[in-house]
Amino acid sequence: MLVLSVVAVVLAALASVLAGLALRRTPSRPSGEGVDALPEDVHGLRQEVAALKAENADALRHLSVVRYDAFGDVGGHLSWSLALLDDAGHGVVLTSIHGRSEARTYAKSVAGWSCEQQLSPEEEEAIEHARP
C-alpha cells in the first residue's frame, strides 16, 4: 500500500511538471506574429494614422454659429451667421438675415481664415469662434 501511495505521488508530480512545460510552450500569438512582426505592425499603423490625418485636414470640422437681431424692430435672434471651415481655415460663411417681411441668405468663401468680401461683425465673430 505504501508503494502504491509513492507511485501516485510521483505520477502526480510528473503530471504537474508536464502541464507546466505545456503551458510554457503554448504560444500567446499565432505562429508568424512574434516579436519580430511588431515593428512592421507599428510602421503600418503609423502610415494609416498619417493617411487619416491628411484626409481629415480637408474636412469642414470647425464650425460656429452666431445668432443676433439684425434689425431693432425684430427680436428673437432670428438672424444668424454660420462658419464651416477646415483645418487651414478654408470653407464658407453662411448668413441669414431675417426682417419683418423678408429673409435674405448670403454665402461667402473663406480662405486662410479671411475673406475677400467684406464681412459683417457677426461673420467675423463666427470665423473667430470656429478657429481652433
C-alpha positions, 0 to 999 in steps of 0.5 A: 500500500505504501508503494502504491501511495509513492507511485501516485505521488510521483505520477502526480508530480510528473503530471504537474511538471508536464502541464507546466512545460505545456503551458510554457510552450503554448504560444500567446500569438499565432505562429508568424506574429512574434516579436519580430512582426511588431515593428512592421505592425507599428510602421503600418499603423503609423502610415494609416494614422498619417493617411487619416490625418491628411484626409481629415485636414480637408474636412469642414470640422470647425464650425460656429454659429452666431445668432443676433437681431439684425434689425431693432424692430425684430427680436428673437435672434432670428438672424444668424451667421454660420462658419464651416471651415477646415483645418487651414481655415478654408470653407464658407460663411453662411448668413441669414438675415431675417426682417419683418417681411423678408429673409435674405441668405448670403454665402461667402468663401473663406480662405486662410481664415479671411475673406475677400468680401467684406464681412459683417461683425457677426461673420467675423465673430463666427470665423473667430469662434470656429478657429481652433 
